[in-house]
Amino acid sequence: MLCPYCGNGDSKVIDSRDSKEGVRRRRECFLCSLRFTTYERIQTRVLMIIKNDGRREDFSRDKLKISLTKACAKRPLPIGSIEKMIDDIEAQLASLGRAEVPSKTIGELAMDRLKDLDRVAYIRFTSVYRDFTDIESFKGEVEDLLVQNEKETSANQLSFLEDFGGNVLSKQRRRDGRRKDSHSDPHNG
């Protein structure tokens, strides 16, 4: 294991623990004496990715992480959200039960998760992944997102206006937060 600080290949394991990410090992470099953490993951089988040009290569978690990190750069995302996305994508790919998966499948899985997580990151990733050749393609994708956003907003607003029984609240009750009742308001004639 190469030290991330000095590049030395010799280190010793100070602590080793099981975690949900795999085996967590705390290491200390023999040369610079700095400490770093590594994770070992169990790889049940090698997943091959079929590229658009027909080439095949091993699935690379690191390549996926790099592309998602670029798309999410400078976005206000929760800590660990990119790792969680990658874990979810890996789990879904494993559940397919296939030894080879088209790269298009991974791209679509990533876009689905980005769309729910952060729409700006989604547009960034999609613009590179789909290789928009003109501004109209880009504009179309943004307009689709806006339409979807309007539908979600309308659905959320409608549910806000309904009470627990599914009845739509009166305008007065929505406005002042209580039911307009002439007996309960002493100022109402």
Secondary structure, DSSP 8 states (H G I E B T S, - for coil): ---TTT--S-EEEEEEEEETTEEEEEEEETTT--EEEEEE----S--EEE-TTS-EEE--HHHHHHHHHHHTTT----TTHHHHHHHHHHHHHHHTT-SEEEHHHHHHHHHHHHHHH-HHHHHHHHHHHTT--SHHHHHHHHHHHHHHHHHHHHHHHHHHHB-TTS-B--HHHHHHSS---TTT-TT--
